């Protein structure tokens, strides 16, 4: 089975993000980009399927500025993916979900894949557009919010569940298809030290920025005009106290006289 | 005028992307697997074998074993970087994780190719622990005076004696043991062996109750007429002292890194607390009294890191770094004591309570001044190496 797993470099969850000085984008200076969130599950699921279906291969694909995408792809190779493709993002261009789908379609077109697997939404913007946008773009069935994804060799079909507001749907679908994954069977594995070292030396296939730009077509119809930090929260009052009784007394006074929620 | 001591050039310590990837992996393991269990293991004196097994699976256990035997085959610099990260999660667990490096190093240094292949490979193929048996109840620093006797008998030796403070001994499958063929020969009689745990006459004692490093396991090991074939001797009779000293030359520097990791955890706790705890109407971190402490703690840790990395880099480059590794070990462990002490002071009364994390760090830091060559021995070594450089 040929599996493509699509991963997005996203800021580490502990990073301190702030708008750039012109307010048009996020300041990514010093921010570390990693494999995270649902994408980690997608990689785990791809590796589990590879292990359960002999002869399978997993290729990881990432789109982004080269250095960022490379680090994330190296992480997938260390975890056990067999090959990696890096799509260099055209510099200075913010991509929306539909454009990302167009760019990733390039990688999908490079070879036949039985399964294109990705997180149901990215770890940063969380729009959740990509699984269906990509499926539409390449003309294959697409499913998102997928759980319990398995390959049934008897029927030559994937079997899986979809979590919906109305409950769980069960599906059986023949390859090829696009799956936005909600959860793998297991918690994502950790790469072994030896595999991390080995992965550093593996080749990564590259699709240059010019080719990606050509696939994107004209400039997007939407663009971000301003990034703002949430306004600082105000109105919190710290109670300074020595004994708990004093704190309780002060709190009652505030609730009664200022907030007027006590009689 | 005497020439200035060599080897004090400014080192270059930028990590490569490969090193960052290793560091990040160790950091993640330390913070997500080790740290959450550290307090409980410390309180109850638990030996978290599942964590050690997981560490082994990830390749964190036999860091110094070359890849041709299936180990991680890391440079000493990379080992130090990883040990610092692990110790940030729990000093005691780190001691147990790196004890294999200490126990297997004599086989790397003193073993034949056949011995190395037959002993080291199984450790990399499945999870097992090994223990390094040098110290005896009668003395640790005076390694030339050890009393465990190896009496030659045909094509084997019969070994009798007692070793103490042996890390992981109750769990070890293999021991490297230092004996004497004749106590009167002092250093020249020291002979090293490796011996599997299931050999008749090996009796590990009960787990010791320790002040710190309580997630690690420590006991005596008694050798009661243990018959060890000549084929398990490391080098010739009398080579043991050199094997032991060269082993400690390799493992001393990572102890500096271990101490630095404990100290860094203390600083991180203390600095975060100083921004949150208020007194006299402001966070205590805005009082100069606390700022002076934090500044000194950070400086000590930075210096510790530079000393350990510099020593490691010299050793990786094939240079003798006895002086620098002794400086690194003694400085970093003393620094860890001071930094963890000050962390408790910043936490005030809460710092003295077991409910808060810093008193454990202080107890864990203490051992780093004592084991793998006490700091007093390190300073004797430093002085001796230093004066050599001034002699004509």
Interface residues (C-beta under 8 A of the other chain):
Chain A: X71 X74 X75 X78 X190 X191 X192 X193 X194 X196 X197 X200 X238 X240
Chain B: X17 X18 X21 X22 X25 X28 X29 X57 X58 X59 X60 X67 X72 X74 X278 X281
